[in-house]
Amino acid sequence: MQTNFTARQLEDPGIARANEILRACVHCGFCTATCPTYQVLGDELDSPRGRIYLIKDMLENDRPADEKTVKHIDRCLSCLACMTTCPSGVHYMHLVDHAREHIEKTYDRPLMDRVLRWTLARILPYPGRFRMALLAAKVGRPFRRLMPDARLRAMLDMAPKRIPPVSPNDDPQVFPARGERKMRVALMTGCAQRALNTDINDATIRLLTRLGCEVVVAEGAGCCGALTHHMGKADESHATAAKNIRAWTREAERNGLDAIVINTSGCGTTVKDYGHIFRQSDLAGDAARVSSLALDVTELLTKIGLPEGAAKGLTVAYHAACSLQHGQKVKFAPKDLLKRAGFKVVEPADSHLCCGSAGTYNLMQPEISAELKSRKVATLEATRPDVIAAGNIGCMMQIGGATETPVVHTVELLDWATGGPRPRALGHV
């Protein structure tokens, strides 16, 4: 794609990166075949190619974002299926992230939009606040019909039936390896996951220590910054990310780290990109080191080696989270581990397509999200599974709200298969 940025514009590292990405695009349209919003809406501007044209025009002309551009960029899930499909290697993620920062700085959103986005940014990354919000949502759910905005109704629907008690395992501490220590790893406990489902971190700690890992929850580490990053709120997202970089760097320098383990794939995609995000800052070296250490829990388990288990007699439908299969290119490890543990693994049709969760997307774009959820649940249930497994809390909440089939994290099944407790969500299965 031909671009016409001025030399002065290209002095900005963000514009220079956007220029590289835009020039890689050859207009082929392969991305439209795997874009969920294009499949639902059928609008060229709701495809990656269409959004690229809008972003190019906005950035090249150095103009404030307009309503049309914002509408179509807001509809993007950042599922990154387009990056898997693209034959030219267009790094759409960096481009759309830059566009969202530009929108945040130059576009005056309607009042309700500003209030909702501000509220989400002040609640979701903070487990204590989020837990209180979930309790309030449970109280307010009977009044759902009175809510004038579909986004408010979606927020009420988000609250799970059971809000788990706080897990002491999420506090900064060290969990010693059982037997011979093979590795020392930091576990990212996250933010929303700590309020929605504490079983995931608990299972991860049990499994890793059982397999010879010393697991540390580092003092000062918390939210990865993804939620605010995808809202274009760069200052807020960078501030929380910087805390993680400093926390893990301190831990690595004091006692050594072989890996930073992440069991929420949406966080993993962002942490692995810290090196790029902070490339122009004084944290560049430490950020690059953190990104190089970051591994999805299934990547680490593949590295360590999982004991082979006997057949369990359970059929597991594996849902591939977009942030894992497209963002991190981790496609086979979760399925291979589940099979090795003794589960029969099946995959739904169109497994490359998003379930519609996508961070805060299901709250900000509830209509499109609901359509994608319906399609995803239908394909999963068509496999007639005993249980659905996923590697991302957002996907688990999205899918679990529309099916009676139990939904668990992949690591919960692996923990159970190697001596841990039966996942709570399995109930009578």
CORTA-V842127 format. One record per residue. N is the residue number from 1. RES is the residue in one letter. PHI is phi in whole degrees, -180 to 180 (* if undefined). Layout:
[[N:RES:PHI] [N:RES:PHI]]
//
This chain:
[[1:M:*] [2:Q:-76] [3:T:-125] [4:N:-136] [5:F:-72] [6:T:-79] [7:A:-60] [8:R:-68] [9:Q:-61] [10:L:-72] [11:E:-71] [12:D:-77] [13:P:-57] [14:G:-66] [15:I:-68] [16:A:-61] [17:R:-67] [18:A:-60] [19:N:-62] [20:E:-59] [21:I:-67] [22:L:-61] [23:R:-68] [24:A:-76] [25:C:-74] [26:V:-113] [27:H:65] [28:C:-67] [29:G:84] [30:F:-58] [31:C:-63] [32:T:-66] [33:A:-70] [34:T:-118] [35:C:-85] [36:P:-61] [37:T:-70] [38:Y:-67] [39:Q:-65] [40:V:-78] [41:L:-99] [42:G:67] [43:D:-106] [44:E:-55] [45:L:-74] [46:D:-104] [47:S:-119] [48:P:-58] [49:R:-62] [50:G:-65] [51:R:-67] [52:I:-61] [53:Y:-61] [54:L:-63] [55:I:-66] [56:K:-58] [57:D:-62] [58:M:-66] [59:L:-74] [60:E:-62] [61:N:-88] [62:D:49] [63:R:-114] [64:P:-61] [65:A:-64] [66:D:-109] [67:E:-60] [68:K:-63] [69:T:-62] [70:V:-62] [71:K:-58] [72:H:-78] [73:I:-70] [74:D:-61] [75:R:-77] [76:C:-74] [77:L:-80] [78:S:56] [79:C:-74] [80:L:69] [81:A:-61] [82:C:-63] [83:M:-71] [84:T:-69] [85:T:-80] [86:C:-61] [87:P:-79] [88:S:-103] [89:G:72] [90:V:-69] [91:H:-88] [92:Y:-60] [93:M:-59] [94:H:-64] [95:L:-69] [96:V:-71] [97:D:-64] [98:H:-65] [99:A:-63] [100:R:-67] [101:E:-63] [102:H:-63] [103:I:-62] [104:E:-60] [105:K:-83] [106:T:-117] [107:Y:-110] [108:D:-94] [109:R:-72] [110:P:-57] [111:L:-54] [112:M:-62] [113:D:-61] [114:R:-64] [115:V:-65] [116:L:-65] [117:R:-67] [118:W:-63] [119:T:-64] [120:L:-62] [121:A:-68] [122:R:-93] [123:I:-116] [124:L:-60] [125:P:-75] [126:Y:-118] [127:P:-54] [128:G:-64] [129:R:-64] [130:F:-65] [131:R:-61] [132:M:-64] [133:A:-66] [134:L:-65] [135:L:-63] [136:A:-65] [137:A:-66] [138:K:-64] [139:V:-66] [140:G:-85] [141:R:-58] [142:P:-60] [143:F:-100] [144:R:-54] [145:R:-64] [146:L:-81] [147:M:-75] [148:P:-78] [149:D:-115] [150:A:-60] [151:R:-70] [152:L:-68] [153:R:-65] [154:A:-64] [155:M:-67] [156:L:-66] [157:D:-69] [158:M:-68] [159:A:-63] [160:P:-72] [161:K:-63] [162:R:-120] [163:I:-98] [164:P:-70] [165:P:-68] [166:V:-61] [167:S:-94] [168:P:-65] [169:N:-68] [170:D:-83] [171:D:-77] [172:P:-57] [173:Q:-176] [174:V:-122] [175:F:-109] [176:P:-69] [177:A:-69] [178:R:-86] [179:G:75] [180:E:-68] [181:R:-79] [182:K:-98] [183:M:-148] [184:R:-122] [185:V:-130] [186:A:-97] [187:L:-102] [188:M:-83] [189:T:-84] [190:G:77] [191:C:-130] [192:A:-60] [193:Q:-61] [194:R:-68] [195:A:-95] [196:L:-87] [197:N:-157] [198:T:-78] [199:D:-64] [200:I:-69] [201:N:-65] [202:D:-60] [203:A:-66] [204:T:-62] [205:I:-64] [206:R:-60] [207:L:-65] [208:L:-68] [209:T:-67] [210:R:-63] [211:L:-94] [212:G:98] [213:C:-102] [214:E:-85] [215:V:-110] [216:V:-117] [217:V:-99] [218:A:-75] [219:E:-64] [220:G:96] [221:A:-83] [222:G:-160] [223:C:-59] [224:C:-76] [225:G:98] [226:A:-62] [227:L:-61] [228:T:-77] [229:H:-59] [230:H:-78] [231:M:-90] [232:G:84] [233:K:-86] [234:A:-64] [235:D:-61] [236:E:-68] [237:S:-67] [238:H:-69] [239:A:-65] [240:T:-72] [241:A:-64] [242:A:-61] [243:K:-61] [244:N:-65] [245:I:-59] [246:R:-67] [247:A:-64] [248:W:-73] [249:T:-66] [250:R:-59] [251:E:-64] [252:A:-65] [253:E:-75] [254:R:-78] [255:N:-126] [256:G:84] [257:L:-139] [258:D:-91] [259:A:-166] [260:I:-112] [261:V:-95] [262:I:-128] [263:N:-112] [264:T:-123] [265:S:-65] [266:G:-62] [267:C:-69] [268:G:-59] [269:T:-61] [270:T:-71] [271:V:-62] [272:K:-67] [273:D:-102] [274:Y:-55] [275:G:-58] [276:H:-75] [277:I:-59] [278:F:-103] [279:R:-62] [280:Q:-104] [281:S:-110] [282:D:-74] [283:L:-96] [284:A:-53] [285:G:-64] [286:D:-65] [287:A:-64] [288:A:-64] [289:R:-66] [290:V:-61] [291:S:-60] [292:S:-70] [293:L:-86] [294:A:-70] [295:L:-140] [296:D:-65] [297:V:-57] [298:T:-73] [299:E:-66] [300:L:-66] [301:L:-64] [302:T:-65] [303:K:-67] [304:I:-71] [305:G:101] [306:L:-104] [307:P:-59] [308:E:-76] [309:G:-111] [310:A:-74] [311:A:-58] [312:K:-97] [313:G:73] [314:L:-122] [315:T:-95] [316:V:-109] [317:A:-87] [318:Y:-92] [319:H:-96] [320:A:-86] [321:A:-63] [322:C:-59] [323:S:-64] [324:L:-89] [325:Q:-79] [326:H:-99] [327:G:-73] [328:Q:-111] [329:K:61] [330:V:-96] [331:K:-114] [332:F:-104] [333:A:-55] [334:P:-61] [335:K:-68] [336:D:-64] [337:L:-66] [338:L:-63] [339:K:-65] [340:R:-63] [341:A:-75] [342:G:111] [343:F:-95] [344:K:-85] [345:V:-110] [346:V:-124] [347:E:-122] [348:P:-78] [349:A:-64] [350:D:53] [351:S:-66] [352:H:-79] [353:L:-88] [354:C:-71] [355:C:-84] [356:G:98] [357:S:-76] [358:A:53] [359:G:71] [360:T:-100] [361:Y:-60] [362:N:-66] [363:L:-92] [364:M:-94] [365:Q:-130] [366:P:-63] [367:E:-68] [368:I:-65] [369:S:-60] [370:A:-64] [371:E:-66] [372:L:-66] [373:K:-62] [374:S:-60] [375:R:-65] [376:K:-66] [377:V:-63] [378:A:-62] [379:T:-71] [380:L:-68] [381:E:-67] [382:A:-65] [383:T:-81] [384:R:54] [385:P:-85] [386:D:-84] [387:V:-153] [388:I:-110] [389:A:-117] [390:A:-147] [391:G:-114] [392:N:-148] [393:I:-61] [394:G:-61] [395:C:-63] [396:M:-61] [397:M:-68] [398:Q:-62] [399:I:-71] [400:G:-63] [401:G:-79] [402:A:-131] [403:T:-144] [404:E:-89] [405:T:-71] [406:P:-59] [407:V:-121] [408:V:-133] [409:H:-79] [410:T:-51] [411:V:-68] [412:E:-67] [413:L:-69] [414:L:-68] [415:D:-64] [416:W:-61] [417:A:-69] [418:T:-112] [419:G:117] [420:G:-84] [421:P:-72] [422:R:-63] [423:P:-55] [424:R:-56] [425:A:-67] [426:L:-70] [427:G:53] [428:H:-90] [429:V:-64]]
//
